Amino acid sequence: MSSTTPTTIPPLLSGGVMLTYRCTNECKHCLYRCSPRQDKHFLSESMIDAALSALASEPSLHGIHLAGGEATLHWKGLLHAIRSARRLGIVVDYLETNASWCNDDRSTRESFLRLREAGLDGVLISASLFHNEFIPLAKTKRAVRAARDVFGPRGVVVWTPEVLDRMERELDENRVHSLDESTRILRIDSARAELWRFHGYLTPNGRAVEQLTEGLIRRPAESYRNEPCRRTLEDTTHFHIDPFGNLFTGQCPGISVANIGNLHPTIDADRFPVYCQLAEGGPVWLWRGLAPDFDPDPRGYVGKCHLCLDIRKHLRRTGRYEELRPDEYYRD
């Protein structure tokens, strides 16, 4: 039930460099399971240079973004990453930030100026009900104002503007709101999956499938048979390199067959059985081929990525599959 034809990761097109798994927040939707409880590990300057040098050799790469966790938790390393990318000729499309550090107008503007002077051309500022559980809306708005002043309107992306507009109209900007409180105020019925429609970018993976499945339709594990994942695993339009140099493709964190030392290794079933099972037949193949003792959730799963994560957690406990990494993803 596994591929006999070796393959490799296609050329990288666009993606992110995660400087840390540590974050000021522990958002319920976080795909990469970042939180304040993660180690303070930050991609070292030598690793930043190695990662960016590897990316600079990618012939089809047209841009990256810098992210975390929250990358501003280590300003020295963040500024080094921006300067290193500029030196290597890599386009940095934006820095992702949750604006937790935007405490006053003056210091916020000065910090954005430091980033611009280092070579940054734009920022993406997160705005969601999940972030608002930790960050008052006033900080988000302050970040948007200051960033537009420093980078200009084209240099600022609000993710997402529709959500920010609704929050501005109906929530108290000077305090945080629990998700239960904000959905009640905004009349969002989670039991009817309206929370997922409100935040249309949510992915049924990571922390979201543990905390945000209310109202979503669940299907039995067997119903996801014959749903191979090759197209997803070979998608390099939104890859990520994590703080340990692991490469994640297809927005599939927690499974990595490549790293900054070799972004395009030969992938075969002997070295990377989890990847190959998923590529050929999807999570049911993974279950039948490598985890016959896995006991699926009788409630079912909201998507094949949900099932895949559950199986990979089971396999991770065996300690046999090096491609299921890093520890930070599975121990949260």
Helices and strands as residue ranges (DSSP letters): E 14-18, H 45-56, E 63-67, G 71-73, H 75-88, E 92-97, H 105-118, E 123-126, G 131-133, H 137-151, G 153-155, E 156-159, H 161-170, H 179-185, G 190-192, H 194-198, H 208-211, G 221-224, H 230-233, E 239-241, E 246-248, E 258-259, H 273-281, H 283-290, H 304-316, H 327-331
